[in-house]
Amino acid sequence: MSGVNKETGNSLNAVSRSPVEGNKRVNSGVESGPESQGKVKREGWNELKREGRHDLVRQSSHTASNKATMLAMPQFGLRDNLIRCELLKNEDIYTYLENFSFFIGTYNVNGQTPKESLRPWLGSTSTPPDMYCVGFQELDLSKEAFFFNDTPKETEWMKAVSEGLHPDAKYDLVKLVRLVGIMLLFYVRNEHAKHISEMEAETVGTGIMGRMGNKGAVAIRFRFHNSDICVVNSHLAAHIEEYERRNQDYKDICSRLLFRQHDPALVPLTIMKHNVVLWLGDLNYRLSDLDVDDVKDLIAKKDFETLHSYDQLKRQIDEKAVFVGFVEGEIGFLPTYKYDTGSDQWDTSEKCRVPAWCDRILWRGKNVRQLHYQSHMDLKTSDHKPVSSLLEMGIKLVNEESYKNTFEEIVRSLDKMENECIPSVTLSRREFHFIDVKFMQHQAETLTLHNDGQVPCQFEFIQKLDEPTYCKPWLTANPAKGFIAQGGNVDIDLEVFVNRSTATELNAGRQQIEDILVLHLDRGKDYFLSVLGNYLPSCFGSSIQTLCQLRDPIQEMPLETIRELTLSGDETRPLIIDKPLDIPKEIWQMVDHLYRNAPKQGELFQQPGLRSEFVEIRDCLDTGMPDSLPGSNHSVAEALLIFLDALPEPVVPFSLYQQCLECCSNTSQCKKVVSLLPQCHKNVFNYIAAFLRELLKHSTHNSLDVNILATIFAALLLRSPTKQDLAEKRKTQEFFQHFLVQDLS
């Protein structure tokens, strides 16, 4: 079947497909036009081609939020942007609303295969919906799915959905996107397919280091007639006490999930830059401050109003911590989690989970009315019950005659303005200072542009002579280009964020927080902005060799000493101290903390920590205060992984990477390669391997195994000097497994 394509994303092992046969594609969307009928029968599910997998990690990356609506088009200049802006401002003149029905469904299937018809869920409406947005979580819980995103259950559940749709209409599968076990399917009635355009899909993993896709979100965005719609399916952090982690997952998804625009130079669209946002999934918020018997007593009385007052999601929304501006319909159904599989019986396992409304559907935007919100108790495949919401949505349709008249009037007005005026802006400031910038800690300053001219204007930050980009890699202007209506204002955030790719040069003093930005007005003049600041050196992004020569915390050392230590030729230049440390004290601190406090910790190196705790851990390592590491075990574990990931030269140096691949199946040869490592690198390798072997002794408690640890740590200890393919990834894991299954010391 044609139309299968890859989508860029920022999570490990994302899969996206547009299985609409016969449609021309524009940016993975469905092109409007009479020839684009999207004729795919539901029974054609098994014709989908398989596609290659590729790593889509943006490690330790910072992506700015999109603060201003971008109006430029790639093939057009300022004039056309002015026209489009005016058309948007006058949209009410040439559009009218027409109602369409959207069926939204979410189901955590607990790794099961379909065992029953989904018709009681998907076909529960009296009339066929115009569109279906169907989300799944925990599609596959196997290690193969987790590590390599390969699962036959994608096809099995897609078939079950296709067969469960309302029987009184024909539907086209327009888009499928999946991240490990989180999958979203988008179906439309076939007569509507030609009106879908600008289709994009993206994924975000919020698992450990933002890499693992066991938690996170998949999303699509599209234009239907003249309305822009975004649909997000998310699976947030588990466990009753982890509501702050769920809040952080939500915020990460909102900031990191970005949709590309037609022009790749434009700032991508965020979730909130749409007319309507539909958010569904296993949000995992639980009921707090009630024991299981109290909850079941309120359920027996059907006192859902009282029960809902203990709901964590309701409380977090009331506190404006998450989902600001979103609406959720009244809950009048039983909690959807947790049931004994195959029954309507509450959890009778030893854990006896407190029932909760984990599975939710919310929306944001105007002209949306909910017709029903319910669970579906008939389905018993999983320990969750599926949930559905039927929404009636006012979609903007275009009156062609009114559009033509509006367009012509705008063009006449612009002709007059262009002959009379040149653009002009005033800037709120021209100097920006960033004090005490730290590793992976965002700082932002705001520049306000005011259009004080007589004509709308277009601005853009442009490259300086002989420089590849408009700014240094640690700096971002958001938005970097845009449009300002006459008399209007635009706020531009100048954002500084130092990650693994920029920390080393700043630690070494080879780069400073210093830049000049050139702001250019189309048909106008250029403005120059000064950016200055200072960076506090960090052990994150410093080399193993350097850190082994620092007995004191890095921020207690003179900057000149740090710069001298980070010069090239580490192995040959004289040592700063008589006897260097065997391993960096920072690695010892983190590993020792975990060895003493976390050998039996469940989901270690798999459940992320809190960002606020990472900040405290980083500052403790860099300053020596307090004496012991703060934060949870999960936060310390993630800090260790971030530390290893930020090393400018990995524990196994790039020069030995190829040898590791070639000998990965031979234990003695693998041991020989490790013997070739520089002494301090060899010490770190053996120290970490010994620690991980110790963790494996407690696998009955922490549920770790050799495959999990090899997958996580091989990617950090044996980093590829170039882009790593799946075969190489498997070889690095095989190499490191030799050091986990036996003591090679």
Disulfide bonds with the S-S distance in Angstrom:
none
